[in-house]
C-alpha cells in the first residue's frame, strides 16, 4: 500500500497537497469539492487587516464625522478627538470590526461542518494591529491552524532591514500570546539575509513557514498610459526559486516548510518533497483547470512512488535537499550557466 500521509503544523494530512488561500477557498461549495477530490488541507481565503480597517472607518465616516476620502479610510486615519465621546467611538469601532469578523468566523464554522480535512484560517496583516484578539476568535471558531500572511515590500527609504524584520517578529509574538493552535507564517523573499532570518523566524515557536508569497506585480499599458497588473496566475516555470530555498533550508529550521508558487503538476510536487518540503500549496492550477486535478496528481504521485519502490512520503522526503545532496554547492550557483554557455 502506498502511504501519502504526511505531518504538517502538527496536523496529520491525508497527503501533502494543500489548496492555498484564494478566492477559490471562499465558498462552502468549493470546500466540499476540494474535500471530495481528496486534498490534504485547505487554507481559507485571507481576511485582510486593511479590509477590517476600511470597513471600520467607512462605518465611522457614514456618521459624518471624519474621513474625506477612501484613502483616509483605507489608511485608518481616524482620530478619537473627532468624537465628543470616547465610548461612542469605541462602540462604533467594535461594532464595525465584529460585523466583518463575524462573517469570517461563521464561514470557518460552516467549513468545519462539511469537511474532515484540516481547515487553516488565513490572516493577511502588515502590522500588529489587533490580530491578537482576532486570532483568538478564529481559534474559537474551530480553525485547525492559522496562517499569518505577511509580505512587506521593503520600499521605505527610511526603514532599515532590521526594522522590517521586527514587524514580522512582533506580529508572531502578539498572535502566539493569545492562541494555542499551530501558527504558520507565509512570507516573501525580500530579506537581506533570507536564510538567517528564516532560521530566526523558525525559532519563535511557529509551527511552519510557507515559501513564498507571490506578489502581484504592476505593468504599464503603453496605449492608455495606465498602470495595470500582470501575471496574476503563476506558471509552471516559477517553482524553481522556491525549490532552491526549500532545499537549502530543509533540515535546518525548527519548523515545517510548505512550498508554494508555480506548483502545477505531480512532478513539481515530487520535486518539492525531494528538496525537503513537508507539504505544498497549490492555487493557480485550480483556476486554470479544476479541483479534479487533485485526484489525478495523487494518482500520479502514487504511480511514481511504486516505480521507484517508495512506500511512503517519508521514504524520499528531503532526499535531494542541500543537506543530503552529493554536491550541495549546486543549489547556490546562481550564475552557473555563464561557465558553460555563451547564452548570457
N, C-alpha and C positions, 0 to 999 in steps of 0.2 A: 504494500500500500504506500502511495506517495503522500507524504505529510507536508502540507503547505502552511501549517500554523506557524505563527511567529509571535514574539513578545515585543510590544511597543508601548512605552509610557507605563509599564507595569500592567498593561492590559494584554490578555491573550486574544490575538486576532486569528480568524479562520485562514487568512492568507495576508500577504504584505501589501495588497492593493488598497489604498485609501483614496476615496473620492474627495479631492481637495475643496476648499471653500470657494464658492462661486454662486452665481445666480441659479445654477442647476441644483444646488442643495438648499433651496429656499422654499420648497413646497413639499407637502406630505405625499403627494402623488409620486414625486421623484424619489423621495426617501424609500417608498415601497418598491419602486422599480429597481433602485440600486441594491436593495436588500435581496430582491428576487434573483438578481444576476450574481449574487454571491460576493460582494465586495467585503474587504476585511474591516473597514470602519468608514465613517463619514464625518467630514468637517463641515459644519453648517456655515451658511453664508455669514460673513462677518457683521457684527454690529459695530458701527463706527463711532469713535469719540466725537468727530465733527457732527455726525448725524444727531447725536443727543444734544450737543451744544446748540446746534442750529435750531432744532425743534423747541428746545427750552427757550432760547432767546426770541424765536419767532412768536411764540405764545406771549411772552412778555411784551413784545413790540405791539401785539394786537391790542394791548390795553392803552396804547397811545402814549407810552412813557419812555420812549427811548430811541431805538435804532433808526437810523435814517436810510439804511441800505441793507441789501442781502449780505454784503461783505462784512458789515458790522455784526450781523447775526452770526455769520459763519465763524468769525474770529472770536466770538464770545465777548464782545466789548460792551458789557453792561455793568453799570455801577450801582451798588446798593444806595448810593447817595441820591439816585434819581427817584427814589421812592420815599414816601413820607414815613412808612412803617416797615421796619426790617422783617417783622413777622409776616406781613403780606407778601413781601418779596420772596421770602423763603418758601412760603406756601405755594406760590405760583411756580417757582423753580422746581420744587419737589414734585408737584403735580405733572408738569410737562415731562420731567425725567421718567417718572413712573409710567406715563402713557406710552412713551417709546419703548422702555424696557419691558413692560408687561407683554407687549406683542411678541417680543423675542423669547421671553420666559415661557409663554404659552406654547410657542412653536416647539421649544425644546421638550416640554412635557408631552405634547402630542406626538412628536417624532419618536420618543422612547416607547410609546404605546404600540407603534406599528413596525418596530424593528427589533431584532435580537442581537444586532451588532453595535459596537461602541459608537456613541454619539459624542463628538468633540465640538464644543462651542468655540467660536472664534471671536476675539475682541481685537479690533484694529485700533491701535492707540498710538499717540505721539507724545503724551505727557503722563504724569502720574494721575492727574485729574481726580476722579472719584472712582477709579476702577476697583479699588479695594472693596467698596460697597457693592458695585455691580457684579464683580466676580463672585462674591459670596451669594448673591441672589441667583446667579447662574448655576452654582453648585447645588443650591437648594431646589432648583427646578428639575434636577436629575441628570445633568450633563456628566458624562464619564470622565471628561478631561477638559481642559481649556487650552486653546492655542492662542497665545498673545502674538498678534501680527504687528510687528514694529519695523518700519522702514523709513529711516530718516536720511534724506539726501543731504550730504554734508556741503551745502551750498552757502551757508552763512559765513562770511569772511571774518566775523567777529568771534566765532566759536572754534575752539581747538578740538582735536580728535578726542582728547580726554573728556571734554565737556559733552560731546555727542555720546560717547560710550557710557557716561554716567547716567544719561537718561534711560538707557536700557536697564542698567543695574537698579535704578530707582523704581522703575515700573515693576520689575520682578520682585523686589523686596516688598513693595506695598501689597501686591496681589498675594504673595505667599503668606503674608501675615494673616490673611483672612480666609484662606481656603485650604482644604486638605486633599482635594482631588489632584491628580497629576497636572502639571503645567508644562507646556512646551512653548518654545519661542521660535517664531518664523522670522528670519532676518534676510537682509540683502548682503552684498559682499563689499560694501563701501566702508572698509575699515583700514586704518594704516597698517595694522598688523593682524590680519584676519585670523590666522591660526592661533596666535597668542590670545586674542580677545575671545575667540570661541572656547578655548580651554578655560578661560576665566569665567565665562558665562556658564559653562557646564558645572562649575564648582559652586554655583549659587543655590543648588538644590532643585533646579528644574529637572524634569524627567526626560526632556527631549529637545532637539533642535531640528527645525525644518530648513533645509538648504536648497534653494534660496527663493526669496521673494522675486517675482518677475515684474519689473517696472513697466508701466505704460509710458512709452517714450513719445515726445512730441514730433510732429512733422510739419512741413511748410508746403502749402498749396501755392505754387508759383503763378497760377492763373488768377486766383481770387485774393492772393496775398493775405491768406488767413492761416492761423495755426490750426492743426488738426492732430489726431492721434494716429499711430501706425502700429502694425503688427500686434494687434490685440491678443491674438492667439499665438502660442508657441509653435515652433516647427520641430520636426523630428531631429534636426541637427543641433538643437540647443541643449541637449542633455550633457554634452561633454564637459562644460565648465563645472557643473555640479559633480560629475563623475570624478574629476580631478580632486576636488576638495573632500568629497566623501572618502576617497581612497587615502588621502593624506591624513585625515582626522580619525579614521576608523581605528578603534582600539586605543585612542589617545585622549579621549574625553570621558567625563564622568556621567554622561547621559546618552540616551539613544539618539540616533540620527535618522531622519527621514529625508529622502532625496526628492526634489521637486524640480519642475521645469523641463520641458522637452521630452517627457516620457510618454511615448505614443504607442508602443507595441511591447510584445513579450521580450524581445531582445534587449530593449532598453531597461526593462525591469530586471532581467537577469544580470545585466552588466552592473547596475547599481548595487545589487545584492552581492555580487562577486567583489565589488570595490569595498563593501563593508556596511552598506546601508541596512538598517533594521526594518525599514518599510519604505514605500514610495507613495507619493501623492500625484494623482493624475487629474487633469481638468480639461485642457484644450481638446484632447482627442474625443471627449464625450460631446463637445459642441460640434465637432466635425463629423462624428459618426453617431454613436448612440451608446446607451448603457449596456447593450447586448455584447459589446466588445469585451466586457469584463469576463464573462464566462469563456469567451474564446481565448483570451490571454491566459487565463488559468489553465485551460486545457493544453495550450502550447507550452507553458512552463512545465507542466507535468510530463509532457512528451519529451522535452529536453532533458529533464531530470532522469527519466527512465533510460534515455540514450546514453547518459553519462554515469549511470549507476549511482545516482544520489537518491536517498530515500526521504530526506528532509531538507528544509531550507538551511538548517544549521550545518549540514554536511559541506556546503560550499560557500556560505556567507563569509565574506572577508578574505576569501582565498587569494584574491589578487589585489588586496589593499597594499598601500605602500609598506606597511609594517611587515607583510608577508612576501612581498614581491622579491624576485631574484635580483632585479635591477631597480631599486627604489628611486633612483635619480630620474627615471623616465617620466615620473609624474611632475617633475619640476623643470623640464626642458621646454620653456615657453617659446624659444626660437630655434628649436631643434632642426626644423626644416631648412633653415639657412645653410646648414653644414653640408647638405646633400643635394640641393637643387638650386637652380637659378630662377625659380619662380618669383622669389621676392628679392 
